[in-house]
Amino acid sequence: MSRRRSSGGPLDGLPAPGLVLLAIASTQLGASFARGLFDDLGPAGTVFLRVAFAALVLGCISRPVLRGHSAEGLRTVVMFGVALAAMNLSFYEAIDRIPLGVAVALEFVGPLGVAVAGSRTRLDALWVLMAALGILLLASRETGGFAAAGVALALLAGACWAAYILLSVRAGRDFPGATGLALAMAFGAVLLVPVGVAGAGTALLRPGLIAAGAGVAVLSSALPYTLELEALRRIPARVFGILLSLEPAFAAVAGWVVLGQDLSAIDVLAIALVGGASAGASLTAAARAPVA
């Protein structure tokens, strides 16, 4: 059976793999620009603006309502919002301490763990070993207490990403379209208010910084979500997962071009190991999936 084609949209002329690569590039450019706001807003203030504006955009698009949903569905939204807020906050705190490419590679333990969870195949064991080697290489390169905290925060972001993936599946079953994500994003924004205000203070009232935060939200959330949703209508999930494994490499390039963060040959090798493990896990996870 052929996959459903989109009709009449402005993205129809772009190939689906190109949409995924554009989404990845947008996400990592957004993270690079967000890192540039830390001097004024701090990681917490920056992530608060990002999530708040992303919630506003998603809310305008999906117009979610709380009425009419089960208590279980609302609990899912609450947990989804907690995972989303914790994932973004820990990631931004991580890239305040370690290079962007390193942080993204470490964060990929989350989706990799979801992909191989419960598997006992030798191939999946190989992907885990590859990723573990990459993570050990990256962690050993980041010396000192400040950098070590960055490594720990990036791994925490990965754990939160795993929870985010699992909860997004549950939210997709309980809520139509992007409604569950919009509600979770709004709840996550509320959770981030105290840390955002504490981290940025009155800088949150500066129009230029507010506009910059809105731009980060568009680049890191609204645009990638739109591109990925369109791509998933046209390509199998396994192809999407393999393409997504390029994200650590894109992050390394964005960190180098935008932030001037150099990486050693060992760092590049470690990032390649994590990306390769993620791609391999996507392939074997797709092979294990039952045929509908």
DRENDO-1510 file (C-alpha; in Angstrom, 1 decimal, always signed):
<recs>
REC; n; res; u; v; w
REC; 1; MET; +0.0; +0.0; +0.0 .
REC; 2; SER; +1.4; +3.4; -0.9 .
REC; 3; ARG; +1.9; +6.1; +1.7 .
REC; 4; ARG; -0.6; +8.9; +1.8 .
REC; 5; ARG; +0.6; +11.9; -0.2 .
REC; 6; SER; +0.1; +15.5; +1.0 .
REC; 7; SER; -1.8; +17.7; -1.4 .
REC; 8; GLY; -1.4; +21.3; -2.3 .
REC; 9; GLY; +1.0; +22.3; +0.5 .
REC; 10; PRO; +4.0; +24.6; +0.2 .
REC; 11; LEU; +6.3; +21.7; +1.1 .
REC; 12; ASP; +5.2; +19.3; -1.6 .
REC; 13; GLY; +8.1; +20.2; -3.9 .
REC; 14; LEU; +10.7; +19.1; -1.4 .
REC; 15; PRO; +11.7; +15.4; -1.1 .
REC; 16; ALA; +10.9; +13.9; +2.3 .
REC; 17; PRO; +14.5; +13.2; +3.3 .
REC; 18; GLY; +15.3; +16.8; +2.6 .
REC; 19; LEU; +12.5; +17.8; +5.0 .
REC; 20; VAL; +14.0; +15.7; +7.8 .
REC; 21; LEU; +17.5; +17.2; +7.1 .
REC; 22; LEU; +16.0; +20.7; +7.1 .
REC; 23; ALA; +14.2; +19.9; +10.4 .
REC; 24; ILE; +17.5; +18.7; +12.0 .
REC; 25; ALA; +19.4; +21.8; +10.7 .
REC; 26; SER; +16.7; +24.1; +12.1 .
REC; 27; THR; +16.7; +22.4; +15.5 .
REC; 28; GLN; +20.5; +22.7; +15.8 .
REC; 29; LEU; +20.6; +26.2; +14.6 .
REC; 30; GLY; +18.0; +27.0; +17.1 .
REC; 31; ALA; +20.1; +25.4; +19.8 .
REC; 32; SER; +23.2; +27.4; +18.7 .
REC; 33; PHE; +21.3; +30.7; +18.7 .
REC; 34; ALA; +19.8; +29.8; +22.1 .
REC; 35; ARG; +23.3; +29.3; +23.5 .
REC; 36; GLY; +24.1; +32.8; +22.4 .
REC; 37; LEU; +21.3; +34.1; +24.7 .
REC; 38; PHE; +22.7; +32.5; +27.8 .
REC; 39; ASP; +24.8; +35.6; +28.8 .
REC; 40; ASP; +21.6; +37.7; +29.1 .
REC; 41; LEU; +19.0; +35.1; +30.0 .
REC; 42; GLY; +20.9; +32.1; +31.3 .
REC; 43; PRO; +19.9; +28.6; +30.2 .
REC; 44; ALA; +16.7; +28.6; +32.4 .
REC; 45; GLY; +15.4; +31.9; +31.1 .
REC; 46; THR; +16.2; +30.9; +27.5 .
REC; 47; VAL; +14.4; +27.6; +27.7 .
REC; 48; PHE; +11.4; +29.2; +29.4 .
REC; 49; LEU; +11.0; +31.6; +26.5 .
REC; 50; ARG; +11.5; +28.8; +24.0 .
REC; 51; VAL; +8.9; +26.5; +25.5 .
REC; 52; ALA; +6.4; +29.4; +26.2 .
REC; 53; PHE; +6.5; +30.6; +22.6 .
REC; 54; ALA; +6.3; +27.0; +21.3 .
REC; 55; ALA; +3.3; +26.4; +23.5 .
REC; 56; LEU; +1.7; +29.6; +22.1 .
REC; 57; VAL; +2.3; +28.6; +18.5 .
REC; 58; LEU; +1.0; +25.0; +19.0 .
REC; 59; GLY; -2.0; +26.3; +21.0 .
REC; 60; CYS; -3.0; +28.7; +18.2 .
REC; 61; ILE; -2.7; +25.8; +15.7 .
REC; 62; SER; -4.4; +23.0; +17.5 .
REC; 63; ARG; -6.6; +25.0; +19.9 .
REC; 64; PRO; -6.7; +22.3; +22.6 .
REC; 65; VAL; -9.3; +22.1; +25.3 .
REC; 66; LEU; -9.1; +20.2; +28.7 .
REC; 67; ARG; -12.8; +19.4; +28.8 .
REC; 68; GLY; -14.0; +16.0; +27.6 .
REC; 69; HIS; -10.8; +14.0; +28.3 .
REC; 70; SER; -10.4; +11.1; +30.8 .
REC; 71; ALA; -8.4; +11.4; +34.0 .
REC; 72; GLU; -5.9; +9.0; +32.6 .
REC; 73; GLY; -5.4; +11.2; +29.5 .
REC; 74; LEU; -4.9; +14.3; +31.6 .
REC; 75; ARG; -2.4; +12.4; +33.8 .
REC; 76; THR; -0.5; +11.5; +30.6 .
REC; 77; VAL; -0.4; +15.2; +29.6 .
REC; 78; VAL; +0.9; +16.2; +33.0 .
REC; 79; MET; +3.7; +13.6; +32.8 .
REC; 80; PHE; +4.4; +14.5; +29.2 .
REC; 81; GLY; +4.7; +18.2; +30.2 .
REC; 82; VAL; +7.1; +17.3; +33.1 .
REC; 83; ALA; +9.3; +15.2; +30.7 .
REC; 84; LEU; +9.3; +18.0; +28.1 .
REC; 85; ALA; +10.2; +20.7; +30.6 .
REC; 86; ALA; +12.9; +18.6; +32.2 .
REC; 87; MET; +14.3; +17.5; +28.9 .
REC; 88; ASN; +14.7; +21.0; +27.6 .
REC; 89; LEU; +16.0; +22.5; +30.8 .
REC; 90; SER; +18.6; +19.8; +31.4 .
REC; 91; PHE; +19.8; +20.0; +27.7 .
REC; 92; TYR; +20.2; +23.8; +27.8 .
REC; 93; GLU; +22.0; +23.5; +31.1 .
REC; 94; ALA; +24.3; +20.9; +29.4 .
REC; 95; ILE; +25.2; +23.0; +26.4 .
REC; 96; ASP; +26.1; +25.8; +28.8 .
REC; 97; ARG; +28.9; +23.5; +30.0 .
REC; 98; ILE; +30.0; +21.3; +27.1 .
REC; 99; PRO; +30.0; +21.7; +23.3 .
REC; 100; LEU; +26.7; +21.4; +21.4 .
REC; 101; GLY; +27.8; +18.4; +19.3 .
REC; 102; VAL; +28.9; +16.5; +22.4 .
REC; 103; ALA; +25.7; +17.2; +24.3 .
REC; 104; VAL; +23.5; +16.1; +21.4 .
REC; 105; ALA; +25.4; +12.9; +21.0 .
REC; 106; LEU; +25.1; +12.1; +24.7 .
REC; 107; GLU; +21.4; +12.9; +24.7 .
REC; 108; PHE; +20.9; +10.3; +22.0 .
REC; 109; VAL; +21.1; +7.6; +24.7 .
REC; 110; GLY; +17.4; +8.3; +25.2 .
REC; 111; PRO; +16.0; +7.3; +21.7 .
REC; 112; LEU; +18.6; +4.6; +21.4 .
REC; 113; GLY; +17.5; +3.1; +24.7 .
REC; 114; VAL; +13.8; +3.1; +23.5 .
REC; 115; ALA; +14.8; +1.5; +20.2 .
REC; 116; VAL; +16.6; -1.5; +21.8 .
REC; 117; ALA; +14.5; -1.9; +24.9 .
REC; 118; GLY; +13.7; -5.5; +25.6 .
REC; 119; SER; +15.7; -6.8; +22.7 .
REC; 120; ARG; +18.1; -9.7; +23.1 .
REC; 121; THR; +19.6; -9.8; +19.6 .
REC; 122; ARG; +23.3; -9.6; +18.9 .
REC; 123; LEU; +22.9; -6.7; +16.6 .
REC; 124; ASP; +21.2; -4.6; +19.2 .
REC; 125; ALA; +23.9; -5.5; +21.7 .
REC; 126; LEU; +26.4; -4.2; +19.1 .
REC; 127; TRP; +24.6; -0.9; +18.8 .
REC; 128; VAL; +24.6; -0.5; +22.6 .
REC; 129; LEU; +28.3; -1.3; +22.7 .
REC; 130; MET; +29.0; +1.3; +20.0 .
REC; 131; ALA; +27.0; +3.9; +21.7 .
REC; 132; ALA; +28.6; +3.1; +25.1 .
REC; 133; LEU; +32.1; +3.4; +23.6 .
REC; 134; GLY; +31.2; +6.8; +22.0 .
REC; 135; ILE; +29.7; +8.0; +25.3 .
REC; 136; LEU; +32.8; +6.9; +27.3 .
REC; 137; LEU; +35.1; +8.7; +24.8 .
REC; 138; LEU; +33.0; +11.9; +25.0 .
REC; 139; ALA; +32.8; +11.7; +28.8 .
REC; 140; SER; +36.5; +11.1; +29.2 .
REC; 141; ARG; +37.2; +14.2; +27.1 .
REC; 142; GLU; +35.1; +16.5; +29.3 .
REC; 143; THR; +37.3; +16.9; +32.4 .
REC; 144; GLY; +36.7; +19.1; +35.4 .
REC; 145; GLY; +33.6; +19.5; +37.6 .
REC; 146; PHE; +31.8; +22.0; +35.3 .
REC; 147; ALA; +32.2; +19.8; +32.2 .
REC; 148; ALA; +31.3; +16.6; +34.2 .
REC; 149; ALA; +28.1; +18.3; +35.3 .
REC; 150; GLY; +27.4; +19.0; +31.6 .
REC; 151; VAL; +27.9; +15.4; +30.7 .
REC; 152; ALA; +25.5; +14.3; +33.5 .
REC; 153; LEU; +22.9; +16.9; +32.4 .
REC; 154; ALA; +23.1; +15.7; +28.8 .
REC; 155; LEU; +22.5; +12.1; +29.8 .
REC; 156; LEU; +19.6; +13.3; +32.0 .
REC; 157; ALA; +18.2; +15.0; +29.0 .
REC; 158; GLY; +18.5; +11.7; +27.1 .
REC; 159; ALA; +16.6; +9.9; +29.8 .
REC; 160; CYS; +13.9; +12.6; +29.7 .
REC; 161; TRP; +13.9; +12.2; +25.8 .
REC; 162; ALA; +13.1; +8.5; +26.2 .
REC; 163; ALA; +10.2; +9.4; +28.6 .
REC; 164; TYR; +9.1; +12.0; +26.1 .
REC; 165; ILE; +9.0; +9.5; +23.2 .
REC; 166; LEU; +7.0; +7.0; +25.2 .
REC; 167; LEU; +4.6; +9.6; +26.6 .
REC; 168; SER; +4.1; +11.1; +23.1 .
REC; 169; VAL; +2.8; +7.7; +21.9 .
REC; 170; ARG; +0.3; +7.6; +24.8 .
REC; 171; ALA; -0.7; +11.2; +24.2 .
REC; 172; GLY; -1.2; +10.4; +20.5 .
REC; 173; ARG; -3.7; +7.7; +21.4 .
REC; 174; ASP; -5.6; +9.8; +23.9 .
REC; 175; PHE; -5.7; +13.1; +22.0 .
REC; 176; PRO; -6.3; +14.0; +18.4 .
REC; 177; GLY; -3.6; +15.5; +16.2 .
REC; 178; ALA; -1.2; +17.7; +18.1 .
REC; 179; THR; -3.6; +18.5; +20.9 .
REC; 180; GLY; -1.8; +16.4; +23.5 .
REC; 181; LEU; +1.6; +17.9; +22.6 .
REC; 182; ALA; +0.1; +21.4; +22.8 .
REC; 183; LEU; -1.4; +20.8; +26.3 .
REC; 184; ALA; +1.9; +19.2; +27.5 .
REC; 185; MET; +3.9; +22.2; +26.1 .
REC; 186; ALA; +1.6; +24.6; +27.9 .
REC; 187; PHE; +2.0; +22.7; +31.2 .
REC; 188; GLY; +5.8; +22.5; +30.7 .
REC; 189; ALA; +5.9; +26.3; +30.2 .
REC; 190; VAL; +4.1; +26.8; +33.4 .
REC; 191; LEU; +6.5; +24.5; +35.2 .
REC; 192; LEU; +9.4; +26.5; +33.9 .
REC; 193; VAL; +8.1; +29.9; +35.1 .
REC; 194; PRO; +9.9; +29.8; +38.5 .
REC; 195; VAL; +13.3; +28.7; +37.1 .
REC; 196; GLY; +13.0; +31.0; +34.1 .
REC; 197; VAL; +12.2; +34.1; +36.3 .
REC; 198; ALA; +15.0; +33.1; +38.8 .
REC; 199; GLY; +17.5; +32.6; +36.0 .
REC; 200; ALA; +16.7; +35.7; +33.8 .
REC; 201; GLY; +15.0; +38.1; +36.1 .
REC; 202; THR; +14.0; +41.4; +34.5 .
REC; 203; ALA; +15.8; +40.5; +31.3 .
REC; 204; LEU; +12.7; +38.5; +30.4 .
REC; 205; LEU; +11.0; +41.9; +29.9 .
REC; 206; ARG; +13.5; +43.2; +27.3 .
REC; 207; PRO; +11.8; +43.3; +23.8 .
REC; 208; GLY; +14.9; +42.3; +21.9 .
REC; 209; LEU; +15.4; +39.2; +24.1 .
REC; 210; ILE; +11.8; +38.3; +23.9 .
REC; 211; ALA; +11.9; +38.4; +20.1 .
REC; 212; ALA; +15.1; +36.3; +20.1 .
REC; 213; GLY; +13.4; +33.8; +22.3 .
REC; 214; ALA; +10.5; +33.6; +19.9 .
REC; 215; GLY; +12.9; +33.0; +17.1 .
REC; 216; VAL; +14.5; +30.2; +19.0 .
REC; 217; ALA; +11.1; +28.7; +19.5 .
REC; 218; VAL; +10.3; +28.8; +15.8 .
REC; 219; LEU; +13.7; +27.3; +14.8 .
REC; 220; SER; +13.8; +24.7; +17.6 .
REC; 221; SER; +10.2; +23.6; +17.9 .
REC; 222; ALA; +7.6; +25.0; +15.5 .
REC; 223; LEU; +9.4; +24.6; +12.2 .
REC; 224; PRO; +11.1; +21.2; +12.9 .
REC; 225; TYR; +7.7; +19.8; +14.1 .
REC; 226; THR; +6.0; +20.9; +10.9 .
REC; 227; LEU; +8.7; +19.5; +8.7 .
REC; 228; GLU; +9.0; +16.2; +10.5 .
REC; 229; LEU; +5.2; +15.7; +10.5 .
REC; 230; GLU; +5.1; +16.2; +6.7 .
REC; 231; ALA; +8.1; +13.9; +6.2 .
REC; 232; LEU; +6.5; +11.1; +8.3 .
REC; 233; ARG; +3.5; +11.2; +5.9 .
REC; 234; ARG; +5.7; +10.2; +3.1 .
REC; 235; ILE; +8.5; +7.9; +4.4 .
REC; 236; PRO; +8.7; +4.9; +6.6 .
REC; 237; ALA; +9.5; +5.4; +10.3 .
REC; 238; ARG; +12.8; +3.4; +9.9 .
REC; 239; VAL; +14.0; +5.8; +7.2 .
REC; 240; PHE; +13.1; +8.8; +9.4 .
REC; 241; GLY; +15.0; +7.2; +12.4 .
REC; 242; ILE; +18.1; +6.7; +10.3 .
REC; 243; LEU; +18.1; +10.2; +9.0 .
REC; 244; LEU; +17.5; +11.5; +12.6 .
REC; 245; SER; +20.7; +9.8; +13.6 .
REC; 246; LEU; +22.6; +12.5; +11.7 .
REC; 247; GLU; +21.5; +15.0; +14.3 .
REC; 248; PRO; +24.7; +14.8; +16.4 .
REC; 249; ALA; +26.8; +15.5; +13.3 .
REC; 250; PHE; +24.6; +18.5; +12.4 .
REC; 251; ALA; +24.9; +19.7; +16.0 .
REC; 252; ALA; +28.7; +19.5; +15.8 .
REC; 253; VAL; +28.7; +21.5; +12.6 .
REC; 254; ALA; +26.3; +24.1; +14.0 .
REC; 255; GLY; +28.5; +24.4; +17.2 .
REC; 256; TRP; +31.6; +24.9; +15.1 .
REC; 257; VAL; +30.0; +27.4; +12.6 .
REC; 258; VAL; +27.8; +29.5; +14.9 .
REC; 259; LEU; +29.6; +29.2; +18.3 .
REC; 260; GLY; +33.2; +28.5; +17.2 .
REC; 261; GLN; +33.3; +25.2; +19.2 .
REC; 262; ASP; +36.1; +23.0; +17.8 .
REC; 263; LEU; +36.1; +19.3; +18.2 .
REC; 264; SER; +39.0; +16.9; +18.3 .
REC; 265; ALA; +39.3; +13.8; +16.1 .
REC; 266; ILE; +38.4; +11.7; +19.1 .
REC; 267; ASP; +35.2; +13.8; +19.6 .
REC; 268; VAL; +34.3; +13.3; +15.9 .
REC; 269; LEU; +34.9; +9.6; +16.2 .
REC; 270; ALA; +32.7; +9.3; +19.3 .
REC; 271; ILE; +29.9; +11.3; +17.7 .
REC; 272; ALA; +30.1; +9.0; +14.7 .
REC; 273; LEU; +29.8; +6.0; +16.9 .
REC; 274; VAL; +26.7; +7.3; +18.7 .
REC; 275; GLY; +25.1; +8.3; +15.4 .
REC; 276; GLY; +25.9; +5.0; +13.8 .
REC; 277; ALA; +24.5; +3.1; +16.8 .
REC; 278; SER; +21.3; +5.2; +16.5 .
REC; 279; ALA; +21.0; +4.4; +12.8 .
REC; 280; GLY; +21.6; +0.7; +13.4 .
REC; 281; ALA; +19.1; +0.6; +16.2 .
REC; 282; SER; +16.5; +2.3; +14.0 .
REC; 283; LEU; +17.0; -0.4; +11.3 .
REC; 284; THR; +16.7; -3.4; +13.7 .
REC; 285; ALA; +13.8; -1.9; +15.6 .
REC; 286; ALA; +11.9; -1.5; +12.3 .
REC; 287; ALA; +12.8; -5.2; +11.4 .
REC; 288; ARG; +11.3; -6.3; +14.7 .
REC; 289; ALA; +8.1; -4.3; +14.3 .
REC; 290; PRO; +5.1; -6.5; +13.5 .
REC; 291; VAL; +3.7; -6.2; +10.0 .
REC; 292; ALA; +0.3; -4.4; +10.1 .
</recs>
